[in-house]
Amino acid sequence: MDINGKEIKLDDVIDAIAEAIKQKEYKEVYTYDECISFYKTCESAHPLVSGFVLSVKKNYEPKNDNDKLIIIQGMIDSQKKPVKDNNGESLSKIEHAGTIDKELLTWLDGKETKIMLMKK
């Protein structure tokens, strides 16, 4: 493909579109309620889920204002071991956000990573 005398490969166009779609999924604010909702969804589908580990880390290479933090949430059992699905993949998710809400900030209590064990 030739645009303004510059050759652009189709793969480059597809990569740019994929990146734009991915960035739309970034959140302005990640909330405590979203953490609890993901936990409840996993718990109802997998009886071993007893809690979760949450890690909120600064993104040192943000792509936009909603990419300042990387939030990782993983489900754990009553022994604080990761819970895996039937394919052997851990029940977890990664989110990108600009900030977190006050309730989540309070729950983290100044820590980057924290465990919430809901049931034993």
C-alpha positions in Angstrom: 0.0 0.0 0.0 1.4 3.4 -0.9 0.2 6.5 0.9 1.8 9.9 0.1 4.8 8.2 -1.4 5.4 6.1 1.7 4.9 2.4 1.6 2.8 1.1 4.4 2.5 -2.6 5.0 -0.9 -4.2 5.7 0.6 -5.8 8.9 1.5 -2.3 10.2 -2.1 -1.1 9.6 -3.6 -4.1 11.3 -1.2 -3.7 14.3 -2.1 0.0 14.6 -5.8 -0.9 14.6 -5.4 -3.6 17.2 -3.4 -1.2 19.4 -6.2 1.4 19.1 -8.9 -1.2 20.0 -6.8 -2.4 23.0 -6.3 1.2 24.3 -10.1 1.7 24.3 -10.3 -1.0 26.8 -8.2 0.9 29.3 -10.2 2.4 32.1 -10.1 5.9 33.5 -10.7 4.6 37.0 -10.5 1.0 38.2 -12.8 0.4 41.2 -13.0 -1.7 44.3 -16.5 -2.9 43.1 -14.9 -4.2 39.9 -12.5 -6.3 42.0 -15.3 -7.8 44.0 -17.4 -8.4 40.9 -14.6 -10.3 39.2 -14.1 -12.3 42.4 -17.8 -13.2 42.6 -17.9 -14.2 38.9 -14.9 -16.5 39.4 -16.2 -17.9 42.7 -19.6 -18.9 41.2 -17.9 -20.7 38.3 -15.1 -22.3 40.3 -15.9 -23.6 43.9 -12.2 -23.6 44.9 -12.0 -19.8 44.7 -11.8 -18.4 48.2 -10.3 -15.0 47.6 -7.9 -13.0 45.4 -4.6 -11.3 45.2 -4.6 -7.8 43.8 -1.5 -6.0 42.6 -1.5 -2.3 41.4 1.7 -1.3 39.8 2.8 1.9 38.1 3.2 1.5 34.4 6.6 3.0 33.5 5.7 3.1 29.7 2.1 4.4 29.6 0.5 4.7 26.1 -2.1 7.3 27.3 -3.6 8.8 30.4 -5.6 5.6 31.1 -2.5 3.5 31.1 -0.7 4.8 34.2 -1.4 1.7 36.3 -1.4 -2.0 35.6 -3.8 -3.9 37.8 -3.4 -7.7 38.2 -6.0 -9.7 40.0 -5.6 -13.5 40.5 -8.0 -15.9 42.3 -6.7 -18.0 45.1 -8.0 -21.0 47.2 -8.2 -21.2 51.0 -4.5 -22.1 51.1 -3.7 -18.9 49.2 -2.6 -21.0 46.1 -3.6 -19.9 42.6 -6.8 -21.4 41.2 -6.7 -22.7 37.7 -9.4 -23.4 35.1 -9.9 -26.7 33.3 -7.2 -25.7 30.8 -4.6 -25.1 33.5 -4.8 -21.4 33.1 -4.8 -19.3 36.3 -8.1 -17.4 36.9 -6.8 -13.9 36.6 -7.0 -10.7 34.7 -4.9 -7.7 33.8 -6.4 -4.2 33.5 -4.9 -0.9 32.6 -6.2 2.3 34.2 -5.4 5.9 34.9 -6.1 5.7 38.6 -8.0 3.7 41.2 -11.0 4.7 43.3 -10.8 5.9 46.9 -12.3 2.6 48.3 -9.7 0.5 46.6 -6.9 2.9 47.6 -8.1 2.7 51.3 -8.3 -1.1 51.1 -4.7 -1.3 49.7 -3.6 0.8 52.7 -0.4 2.0 51.0 0.6 -1.5 49.7 1.2 -2.4 46.1 -0.1 -6.0 46.5 -2.7 -7.3 48.9 -4.6 -10.6 49.5 -8.3 -10.8 50.3 -9.4 -14.1 51.7 -13.2 -14.2 51.6 -13.8 -17.7 52.9 -11.8 -20.6 54.4 
